[in-house]
Amino acid sequence: MKALLLVLMFITPAALFALSPADFDKEFATSAGKKLEVDLKTGGAISIVGWDKDVVAVKGYREGRDGYDAVLEMEDGGSGIVIGSHYKGSSRNRNGSIRLEISVPHRYDMHLETMGGALPSTMWKVRWRARPWADP
């Protein structure tokens, strides 16, 4: 009985987290060759997968103590999809982010920026250039 109780104590929260609905969920009709632009001023991880649909699907999850002060804006900018995030009010001393899960057509250009969080480096042929915060 104790073993079952311990298992339930650890598995139930993990299962609830995995089943939590997205805070933001939107799809855009598009075509291959357009551009995805992401600028997360709140920070956050970005996960991207390619698929065989002419649709960009975006799911966003608020995370951290101040996650519910984070705002996610998404629009079809004509040349592609533009996604940005910021905080309501001041962004000073905030502990929150928005984690994104994005599906794009296989041939799609991308420009990704985040103030902190993981970027998808294993699925794409990407050249990374490190840049210091303060230029001399």
N, C-alpha and C positions, 0 to 999 in steps of 0.2 A: 504494500500500500504506500509506504514512504517513497519507494522508487518511482511509482506512478505519479505521485504528487510532485516529485522533483522534476520528472520529465515534463509534466504539464506546465510547471513554473517557467521552464526555459523555452519550450517549444511554442507555447501560446503567444507570447509577445513577438517572437520571430515570425510566426505565421500571420499575425495581424499586420505587422509591418509590410510583409510581402504582398498582402491583399489590400493594402490601403489604396483608395482611389487617388488618381492624379488630381492635384489642385488645379492644373491647367491641362486641357485636352482639346486639340484643334487639328484639323486637316485642311490642306490647301491643294487645290487642283493646280498642276504645274506641268512642265515638260523638261526633258533632259537638256542639259546645257545651260540652264539658268544658274543662279547663285544663291547660296544660303549665307546670310550674314548674321552672326551672333555676337553680341556684346553684353556680357553679364557684369554690370557694375556691382552687383551684390556678391559676385563670386559664385562658384558652383561647378560641379562636374558635368561634362558633356559626353554623352554616349551616342554614337551615330552608326547606323547600319544602312547598307544599300539594299534596295529591293527592286523588283520588276514592275512597279506601279508608277504612274505619272501623278503621284501624290506625295506631298511632304506631310508627315504626321509628327506632331509634337506633343509630348507629355512632359509636364513640369511638376516637380515635387518641392514644396517648401521644406527647408531643413534648418535646424538650429534654434536657439532661444528667440531670435528676432525674425524668424522665417516668415511669420504672418504679416510683417511690415514690408515684405518684399513684393514688388509689383512686376509682373511679366507682361510685356506688350509684344504682340505678334501681328504682322501684316504682310500682305502681298504687295511688294513694292514695284511690280511691273517687270523688273529684270530678275526677280526672284523673291525669296522670303526673307524678311528682316525680323529678327528677334532681339529684344533688349530687356534688361531688368534694371531696376533701381529701387531704392528704399523710399517709402513715404516719409517726408520730412528730412531731417538731417541723417547723413550716413555715418556720422562719427560714433565710434564705440559700439558698433553693431556686431552681433554674432548670429549670422544667418546666411542662407544662400538658397539658390534654386538649382536643383539637379535636373538636367534635361535628358530625355530619351528621344532621339530624333531618327526617323526613317526617311531616306531620300532616294530618288531615282539613282541608278548606278552611275550615270554620267552627270555629275552635278558639281559645280565649283563651290568652294567654301572659304569663308573668312571667319575665323573663330577667335574671340577674345574673352578672357575671364580674369577677374581680380584674384582668383585662387580656386583651385580645383583641378581635377584630372581632365586632360584632353585626350582624344582618341588617337594615340600614336601608333598602335599596332595594326590597324586595319587600312591605313592609308599610306601612300608614298609621300611623306612629308619631309621637307627640309626645315629643321628648327634652327633658329638663331637666338642665342641668349643675349639679352640686353640688360645692362645694369639699370636700376631704378633712377640713378642720378647720372646724367651724362657729364663728363668733365668739360 
